[in-house]
Amino acid sequence: MAVAVGAMYVGREDAATDLSGDESDRQWAMWVHLVPLIGAAITQAGPVIGIVWSAIVLNTSKKDSPFVADHAREMLNFSISYLIYAVVGSIIVGALTFLVGLVVFLPALMIFGLVCTILAAVAAGKGRYYRYPMCIRFFNEPEHD
C-alpha cells in the first residue's frame, strides 16, 4: 500500500523509517536518479538516458540489492512516463493552443521532472524508498514468496 510522507511517496508502510542498504547501495540508488538528470542538462535526452541507464542498473542489481533495484525500477517507470507525457502532451497542447501553450507546458514539465528527480536522489541517499508522483507503473516489484 502506498503512503505519502511529505514529498516522498513510498511503496511500503514501513519505508518511511526503513533505512535500507549499506552506503554503497545508497550511492548506487542515488546515481540511478542523478545520471539521467545530468544527461538531461548536457544532451536534453534525459528520459532516454534514464530508460537505458535504469534498465542496465536494474538488470545488474536486482539479485544483489533490492534497494538499488527498487530505485532503478522506479526511475525506469518515471522515464518512460515522462517521455510519454512530453510527446503526447506536446502534441495535444500544441494542437489545442496553436503551439502557444507549449511555452507554459514544456517548462512546467521540465520543472516537475527536475524537482521529482532531485527528491528521489535525496531519498535514495538517505536510504529511503521513493515513489514518483504521476508515474505509470510499467514494471512492478516482483512477487515474493
Steps between C-alpha positions, in 0.01 A plus 500: 500500500643839402510778754610861473773628727560869433606516138605134495267227390607169637381159397504339840351630818823445694718658230483848654720375783672219310862594436582238242829392355855575593685814391590351161136413431390849595754655265399272213133578561577872507694480172209316340311830526789742443644356176183575296484844661859575396428354156200729461711803590770409247314339209126567552451122480424439868207261457685285246812492717276421798344205321831351387692570823230378738440186291871418519515563875176305558629195312837503678374568854166322537654194663767675708316805631122526516539864611697602188271290280194677645646843421605386151150362435347824621727710278424274203126545556538876542720540191251316280208693652681832458578425135134414435383818677745713302412358158125453539457815710692713253289374210171558684592836655660620176196404293248652740684828552668542159841439665460792744426270796835326457664810647341408833467121468858402418671713770245378756569138401876559525469657845279210612759247378787692659336533841382138511840367395682707761257382770556139390880538509486654848272220624734237352801665661325484836415132449129556445269363236336751264201492268471759224160672484302461175714203400355215297616168648616305196738289708372392841693351789531123458281284718672349803426153634 
